[in-house]
Amino acid sequence: MTYRSEYELATRFGRNPQGDGRFAVESYLDHHATKLANRFDAGSYVVLTRAMNSHDIGRDRGGLVQALKGLQSRLVVAAVDSDRLYPSRLSTELINAHPDAGPLHLVKSPYGHDGFLIEIEQVGQLIASTLS
């Protein structure tokens, strides 16, 4: 549920029950859980999730500001405005920690974390402008 926004789930499913008495969102979540379980090893998912949750570029480097001092390329930071896994405030912290960072590029999307995969036009424009 954290990969999609509350707004999207509420808009698509609300609190609508199905014929079997379960909420419609439960079928959606069950379907995607089955798809994930069939293509992704559960142990790998646990390790990946732990790595995502504990990642800290400042760890053992004197903190975030110190770690970014060694960065020799331009820092481009983007965030999805409805992302619950990586809220935009964390991206703002990156920008504030590096004096040469540009502005935060905010991808507007009702799709939560998956917005960076779905909002192809916005993300594509950011990539194209960064590379040019």
Stockholm file with secondary structure:
# STOCKHOLM 1.0

chainA/1-132         MTYRSEYELATRFGRNPQGDGRFAVESYLDHHATKLANRFDAGSYVVLTRAMNSHDIGRDRGGLVQALKGLQSRLVVAAVDSDRLYPSRLSTELINAHPDAGPLHLVKSPYGHDGFLIEIEQVGQLIASTLS
#=GR chainA/1-132 SS CTTSCHHHHHHHHTTCBCTTSSBHHHHHHHHHHHHHHHHSCHHHHHHHHHHHHHCCTTTTTTSHHHHHHTCCSCCCCEEETTCSSSCHHHHHHHHHHCTTCCCCEEECCSSGGGHHHHCHHHHHHHHHHHHC
#=GC SS_cons         CTTSCHHHHHHHHTTCBCTTSSBHHHHHHHHHHHHHHHHSCHHHHHHHHHHHHHCCTTTTTTSHHHHHHTCCSCCCCEEETTCSSSCHHHHHHHHHHCTTCCCCEEECCSSGGGHHHHCHHHHHHHHHHHHC
//
